[in-house]
Amino acid sequence: MAEPKKNILVYSPSARRIWVQPFKRILNPSYWLIAYLAARLADIHNVYTIEKSFSKVGKMHRYKDEKIDIVVSVGASYNPATLRAEFNKEFPAHDRAFEIGDITKRVFKKNNPQHINLSVDVRPWFDNLTKVFGKEPDQYITEQEMNWQQVGYLINDKLYHQYKKIKQDIFFFAGGIKSRQDRFLELTKNIQTTKIIHGGGWDKYLKREDGYICEGFNQYIKSVQTMLKAKWGLVIHEPLGNERGWITAKFFEHLGSRTIGFVDSQYDKDELYIPKNHILRVDKPDDIQNKIDKVGYATLIKEQNKLIKEEWADLEKFYVKPFFKKFNSLI
């Protein structure tokens, strides 16, 4: 006998509305994936969304005060410059978060549902999110246990074959500053080519006279188009991420876009994906430029391509089915 369907409310604890169209509104591959997986729960359950929080797709329904058994929160919003979850009632752009929070607080108080968070960040939740939205998660399903980072390869590989950009002698990096500015500057200052940087906070530390062009926050589709034509990039985490051995989608984005992702020696301390002495590893200020000059793109890309596993491009088998299995084990 089949298990009865659960009533699930999906929302994003942020001031942004979640979209699942990967090539239009995507903020990054991992957040697209968890939004997509949350939407796919409607294949087997009654799934509802809050109008201002999550774009209704597929078999999902608009929430109209139905009794809720499970709340699924998608990610956790925070300011990458201050590393805090910050919502201000005096800031109009945050009104959406408080309106969403009024609904989720009411649901938690009325139905006392189980709360499961889909986490793709080394910081899974914040006290201020609990204050705004009503309840901290009871369980987490994380990027690290589910191998969700590999979706960076899936998406960028599709875009690589779609756009077919000619590679140029450009270094490109996209991501918020997140307290990694000193190490980033140490490893990249001596690179003798144009260095295009996307993400907030970098212009305070990276100077144009050192070859940096800081373009601030950009939508993912614009950033990935720059990555697709760039030969060089860097995979680097903040100190907390390095300490916890947290692997990000950024490494896999480089694999998919065939951009050389030099890897900080402090990244992936457990060598889950990059051996300690791999040719892509960099540790000292001149390492990147020396490998550009002495090894070159052709050799480096051959070595990088050996790290690719084709199973990462199978959305249903590698991402959807394991998610359903994990989710059902928690409810």
N, C-alpha and C positions, 0 to 999 in steps of 0.2 A: 504493500500500500504506500502510495507516494506521501511524502511529508507535506503538510499544509503550507501554503505560501505565506511568507512573512510580509508584513507591511513595513517598508523601509523608506526612511526620509534621507535624502542625500543633500548635503550642503557644503559650501566652501567657507571656512572660517577666515574670511578676508573681506576687503572692500571692493574686490573685483568679481565680476561674473565669470564663471567657468564656461569655457567652450570646448567642444571635443573635435572640432574640425582641425586636423593636424597642420595644415599648411596655410591657415588664414589667421587665426587668433592665438595660436600656440605661444605660450611664454617660454616653455622649455619642454623637451621631449618627455621627461619623467612626469611632469604635471599633466601633460596631455594624456599620458597613459593611464594614470590613476583616475582621471575624469572619465576616460573611455571605459575602464573596467567597472567603475561605479555605475555608469549608464547601462552596461551589459548585464548587471544584476537583474534588470527588468526582463531578461530572457526567462528567468525562473521564479521571480518574486514580484510582488506589487511594489513598484518603486515610484516615489513621489519626489518632486523637487520644489524648491522655493523660487518663485519667479525672479527675484533679483539676485539669486545666488548661483543658479545652475541652469544652463540652457537645456530645455526639454528636447530629448531626441529619442528616436526609436519608440519603444513601448513604454517610456516613462510618462507619468501623469503630473499635472500641477497639484500641489498639496492644497487641500480644502478642508482642513481640520479633521482628517481621518485619524483613527487610532493607530499609533505607531509602535511597532515592536522593536525596531532597531534603527538607530541613527548612524549614518556613515558620513564622517567628515573627510573631506578631500584635502590633504596637506595641512599646512599651518603657515599663516601669513606673519611676516615680520620685516622690519626695516633692515636691509643688509648693511647699512652704514652704522647703525647703533646696536644691531643684533638684539632688538627688543620688539615685542608685539606692541604696537602703538596705535590706539584709536582715540581720536579727539572729537568730542561732540561739537566743538567750535569750528571744525574743519568740514566743509560741505561734502568733500569727496569721501568722507568716512560715514556719512549718513546711512549709506546702504548697509554697512556692517551692523549698525545698531538696529536697523529695521529687521534684518535677518535674525539678529540676536533676540529680538522680542518674540519672534515665532519659535525659535529653538528652545528658548527658556520655558516658554509655555508648554511645549511638547515634553520636555524633560520633567517638568513639574506635574503635568497631568498624567502622563503614561509611564514615567520612569523607565524608558527604553534602554536597552544595551547600547553603548556608544563605542563604535569601532572606527579608528582613524587609519587612513591609508597614508603612510609617512614616506616621503622621499627626501628628507633632510636630516642632517646630523642632529638638529634641534627639532624634536618631534612635536612639542607643545609648549605653551607659555601660560603662566597664571592669568595674564590679562585676557587671553582667549577664553578662559573659563569664566571670567567676570562678564565678558561681553556676550558669550554664547550659551552659558548655563551649566556645562558639565565637562569635566576632563574625560578623556577616553578611558574606557575600561580595558580595551585591548588595542594593540597596534598590529598592523600588517605592514612590514617595512620593505623598503627598496632593497636593502641588503640581503634579507632572507629570500626574497622573491626574484632576485636578479633583474629587477626592473630597469637598472641602469642601461642594460644592453639595448633598450629601445632607441637610444641615441644613435646606434648603428643602423637600426631598421629604418628610421626616418631619413637620416642623412644619406644613406646608401640609395634610397629611392630618389632623393633630390639630386644626388651626384649624377645618376644616370639620366635624370630628366633635364637638367640644365647643361651638363657637359661643358663646364667652364674650363678655359685654358689656364693652367697654373701659372701664377706670377710670383716673383721674388718678394713676397709680402709676408710679414709676421702678423698674425691676428689672434686676439684674445677677446673672449666675451664672458662677462660675469661680474657680479658685484664685488666690491673691495673686500669685505668680510675679514678685516684685520690681517690680510696677507700681503700688504703693500711692500713691506721691507724685503721679504724673500723674493717677491716678484721683481722688484727693482734690481736686486742683487743678480738675478739670473738673466735679466733681459736688457739691462742698460747698455751692454757692449755689443748688442746685435747691430750689425751695420746695414740695415735695410729699413724700409718704411715699416712702422709698427702701429697698426690700427687697433684701438682699444674700444670695446663696447662695454657699458656698465657704469653704474653710478659711483662717484667718489674718487675716481682715479686722477682727475685733473689737478687735485691738490698735491699729488706726489710725482706724477709723470710729466716731464717737461718737453715741450716741442723741440727745444734745442738738442735734446737727446734722441730725437727721431720718433717720439710718440705723437700720435694723433688721437686724442681722446674725443670720441663722438657721443658719449653719454649712453643712456638707455635706448635700445632699439628693439623693435619686435623681432621675434626669433627668425622669421622668414628673411628679414633684411640681414641679420647677423649671419645666418647660414649661407646666404649668397656670397658674402664676403669671405667666409671660411672656405667655400668651395673653390674660390680662385686663388686662395693663399696657399703657399707651399709649407709654411711653418706655423707652429703654435706651441702652447705650453699647457700641460696638465698640472695644476697646482692646487693644493687645498689650504685651508686655514689651519692654524695650530690644533684646534679641537678636532677637526676632521682627520688630521694626521695621527693624532693621539689615539683615536678610536678606530683607525684603519678603514674609514668610510670611503667607499669607492663611488665616484660620481659618474653621471652620464657623459660628462665632458670627454673623458678618455675614449668612449665609444663613438662620440660624435666625430672625433678626429679619424677614427678608423673608417667610418662611413663616408666621410667627405674626402678621403685620401689626402688629408693634410697631415704633415708630420707632426705628431703630438709628442714633443719632448716631455719627459716625465720627471718632475722634481724627485730627487733621491729620497725625500721624506714621505712621498706619496706611496700608498699601498705597502705599508710596512710588513704585512704578512705575505707579500709576494703572491697574491691570489691571481693576478693577471700579468704582472710585469716582474720577471726575475731581477734580482738585485743588481746584477752586472749586465743587464740588457743594454744594447747599443743606444736605445732611446733615453736611457737615464742620464740626467744632468745634475751636477752638484755644485760646481764652481762657476764664477762669473763668465769665464771664456768658453765654457763647455759647448754652448749652443752654436756660437759662431765657428768654433773649431770643427764641429761635426758638419755644419753647412759647407765649410770650405774643403775639408779633407775627405769627407765621406760622400756628401752630395745627396740630392733628392732621390735619384734613381735607385741607389743602393738602400737608402733608408726606407723607402716605401716598400721595397721587396721584403725587408725584415718586418716592417709594421704589418703588412698584409698577412703574414704568417700567424698573427695573433687573432685573426678573424675566424669566427665560427658561424657557418651558414645558418645554423639553427636559430640564431638571433633574429633572423628576418622572417620567422614563422610566427605571426601574431597570435593565431589561435592555439597552436600547440605549446609555444614557449611562454606565453603570457596569460592568455584567457583561461585555459583549462587548469593550470596550477592555481590561479587566483580563486576560481570557483571551489576547488578542493580545499584550499586554506580557509576561505570564508565560511564554508559549510561546517568546517571542523570547530568553529568558534561559536556558532549559534545553536 
